[in-house]
C-alpha cells in the first residue's frame, strides 16, 4: 500500500506505465482504498487516498521500493521516455554465480521509486 495525494494523477500513471487498472475501489468517510491489477501477474497494488490531505507524504529514509519485471527493458525504457515519465538510466550488475540484473528506476507522481527489471533468471 502506498499513500497518494491525487487519485486521477496516480491512476493515469500506473495504468500508462504498468497497465494496472482498478480491480476494486472502496470509499470510506475519511479515505479511499483503490486496488490496481493487470492480467499479467497475481499482484495488486493498493493506493490509499486520504480525503482532505494537501501536503505531500514524507517517504522516509528506508530504501524500500516496488519492482516490476518486463520482457523487453530497452523497449519499456523508450516507451517511458516517450510518455514523459522521465525514467533513470538503464543500469546493470553481475549476479554472484552468473547472470545479470538490468534495470532502471522511475518515480510515480508522489515520488515513490519503482524499479523496472529485465525479466529472466531470478527476476520473474
C-alpha positions as CSV (number, residue, x, y, z in Angstrom):
1,X,0.0,0.0,0.0
2,X,1.2,3.5,-0.8
3,X,-0.5,6.8,0.1
4,X,-1.2,9.2,-2.8
5,X,-2.4,12.8,-3.0
6,X,-4.2,12.9,-6.4
7,X,-6.2,9.9,-7.3
8,X,-6.6,10.7,-11.0
9,X,-3.0,11.5,-11.5
10,X,-1.8,8.3,-9.8
11,X,-4.3,6.1,-11.7
12,X,-3.2,7.6,-15.0
13,X,0.5,7.0,-14.1
14,X,0.0,3.4,-13.0
15,X,-2.2,2.5,-16.0
16,X,0.0,4.2,-18.5
17,X,3.3,2.9,-17.1
18,X,2.4,-0.6,-16.0
19,X,-1.0,-1.4,-17.4
20,X,-2.5,-1.5,-13.8
21,X,-6.3,-0.9,-13.8
22,X,-8.8,-0.6,-11.0
23,X,-9.7,-4.0,-9.6
24,X,-11.6,-2.5,-6.6
25,X,-12.4,0.9,-5.2
26,X,-13.8,1.5,-1.8
27,X,-14.7,4.9,-0.4
28,X,-14.9,5.5,3.3
29,X,-15.6,8.7,5.3
30,X,-12.0,9.8,5.5
31,X,-10.2,7.8,2.8
32,X,-10.5,5.8,-0.4
33,X,-8.8,2.4,-1.0
34,X,-8.1,1.6,-4.6
35,X,-6.7,-1.8,-5.7
36,X,-4.9,-1.9,-9.0
37,X,-4.0,-5.1,-11.0
38,X,-3.4,-6.4,-14.5
39,X,-3.8,-9.7,-16.2
40,X,0.0,-10.4,-16.3
41,X,0.5,-11.3,-12.6
42,X,-1.3,-12.3,-9.5
43,X,-0.4,-9.0,-7.8
44,X,-2.3,-6.0,-6.6
45,X,-1.1,-2.5,-5.6
46,X,-3.2,-0.7,-3.0
47,X,-3.4,3.1,-3.2
48,X,-4.8,5.0,-0.3
49,X,-6.2,8.5,-0.8
50,X,-6.7,10.3,2.4
51,X,-9.5,12.9,1.9
52,X,-8.6,16.5,2.6
53,X,-4.8,15.8,2.5
54,X,-2.9,18.5,0.7
55,X,0.7,18.0,1.9
56,X,3.0,15.5,0.2
57,X,3.8,12.5,2.3
58,X,7.3,12.0,3.8
59,X,8.6,9.0,2.0
60,X,11.0,8.1,4.9
61,X,14.7,7.2,5.0
62,X,14.4,3.5,4.1
63,X,15.1,2.3,0.6
64,X,12.0,0.2,0.1
65,X,10.6,0.2,-3.3
66,X,8.3,-1.7,-5.7
67,X,9.9,-3.7,-8.5
68,X,8.2,-4.8,-11.8
69,X,9.7,-7.2,-14.3
70,X,9.2,-6.7,-18.1
71,X,10.0,-8.7,-21.2
72,X,11.9,-6.0,-23.1
73,X,13.7,-3.5,-20.8
74,X,15.0,-1.3,-23.6
75,X,11.6,-1.0,-25.3
76,X,10.0,-0.2,-21.9
77,X,12.6,2.5,-21.3
78,X,11.9,4.1,-24.6
79,X,8.1,3.9,-24.0
80,X,8.5,5.5,-20.6
81,X,10.7,8.3,-22.0
82,X,8.2,8.9,-24.9
83,X,5.3,9.1,-22.4
84,X,7.2,11.7,-20.3
85,X,7.7,9.5,-17.2
86,X,11.4,10.5,-17.1
87,X,13.0,7.1,-16.3
88,X,16.5,7.0,-15.0
89,X,19.3,5.4,-17.0
90,X,19.4,1.7,-17.6
91,X,21.9,0.1,-15.2
92,X,23.2,-3.4,-14.7
93,X,25.3,-5.5,-12.4
94,X,26.6,-9.1,-12.5
95,X,25.0,-11.5,-10.0
96,X,27.1,-13.8,-7.9
97,X,27.2,-17.2,-9.6
98,X,26.3,-15.9,-13.0
99,X,23.6,-13.8,-14.7
100,X,23.0,-10.2,-14.8
101,X,20.4,-7.7,-13.4
102,X,19.4,-5.0,-15.8
103,X,17.0,-2.2,-14.6
104,X,16.0,1.4,-14.4
105,X,14.0,3.4,-11.9
106,X,11.1,5.7,-12.4
107,X,9.2,7.8,-9.9
108,X,5.4,7.9,-9.6
109,X,3.6,11.3,-9.2
110,X,4.1,11.1,-5.4
111,X,7.8,10.4,-5.6
112,X,7.8,6.7,-4.9
113,X,10.6,5.0,-6.8
114,X,9.7,1.9,-8.9
115,X,12.3,-0.4,-10.2
116,X,11.7,-1.8,-13.7
117,X,13.7,-5.0,-14.3
118,X,14.5,-7.1,-17.3
119,X,12.6,-10.4,-16.8
120,X,14.7,-13.5,-16.7
121,X,16.6,-15.8,-14.3
122,X,15.9,-14.6,-10.7
123,X,13.6,-11.8,-11.8
124,X,10.3,-13.2,-13.0
